[in-house]
Amino acid sequence: MSTESPAPAANGVEPLVAVRNLVKRFPITRGILFQRQIGAVHAVEDLSLSIAPGETLGLVGESGCGKSTTARLMARLLEPTSGSIHFEGEDITHLAGRAMQHVRRRVQIVFQDPYASLNPRQSVGQIIGAPLRIHHVEGDRRKRVQELMEQTGLNPEHYNRYPHEFSGGQRQRIGIARALALNPSLIVCDEPVSALDVSIQAQIVSLLTDLQREHSLTYLFISHDLGVVRHVSDRVAVMYLGRLVELTDRDTLYENPRHPYTAALISAVPHGTGSSGRRRIVLQGDVPSPANPPAGCPFHPRCPKARIISGDPAVVPERCATEVPQAAEITPGHQVACWYPLEPGDDLIAAAEAMAPETVEQAEEAATA
């Protein structure tokens, strides 16, 4: 086990949960009877972050960037390839069996699909009461389940109904009630509203906010919707191709992003009717395959800032193409993994427009050669 102490969370507070140099790679195998590994999917690479008690840390990025894998690693539903996970000051990276039972009670997860995560053959009472049964919680379990249903906006009289009898928003409330059953301190919310209608999303976000205040909960809130993340988060971490590229408080991130990928993401957030709006930074090319990530900075094949530095849309600085930038604190509490963070006056829109698709394809081929 790692003996290295985790880094402090926001404002120097001792973190509730902290991960250090976390790596998760899924093997790619060939063969049926005699499988051999021919590669690996780099799902999470060298990830370090921490969450303070009572805080909501938003985790954002494009689909496939490693957000859900990070969620499952922090909830110990997946075994990390390397790195460490500390929870309440204890290294839980390789805990198993009875040693892990206490952590299971304190860390819960709300999944993205509220129907797929519920057993259709069990009643709502059985689903919400399952954690109480598994962990041998004494007392009137039916009463406790009905209290949880009421807290999450469900009718306690629907105790004996089945998941198919509820709407999508109600099913997600069932999942939240189940997560609350054992009085956890950390809830990992893995895209909890992405499968819901917009009007229902607001209700679930409001419920999570109220529950956090009432129960002193800590959230890791994962989403690809930057509008929702801005509403709920205290700090926001941005991932790209399995790596952390920027981490800071919510207002700083949205008003002064320093990583070019973060700036591109934020430029795509819709504005209300009648607002002045910003022009969108349209990135050229596709996200590289996590099974064959580029050398150097993973973002450099698509990075407009690298072209500003080089002065040529077809060329990136050698450092970007060969060295992986580590997250460094550029101002107190603001971490950026970039060799050339954004500066006032950088015109990413023009630089991105100058990068023709064929130029990006050439950069990608050179990066993975």
Secondary structure, DSSP 8 states (H G I E B T S, - for coil): ---------GGG---SEEEEEEEEEEEEEE-SSS-EEEEEEEEEEEEEEEE-TT-EEEEE-STTSSHHHHHHHHTTSS--SEEEEEETTEE-TT--THHHHHHHHHEEEE-S-TTTTS-TTS-HHHHHHHHHHHTT--S-HHHHHHHHHHHTT--GGGTT--GGGS-HHHHHHHHHHHHHTT--SEEEEESTTTTS-HHHHHHHHHHHHHHHHHHT-EEEEE-S-HHHHHHH-SEEEEEETTEEEEEEEHHHHHHS--SHHHHHHHHTS---TT----------S----TTS--SSSTTGGG-HHHHHHHT-TT---HHHHH-----EEEETTEEE--SS---TT--HHHHHHHS-HHHHHHHHHHHH-
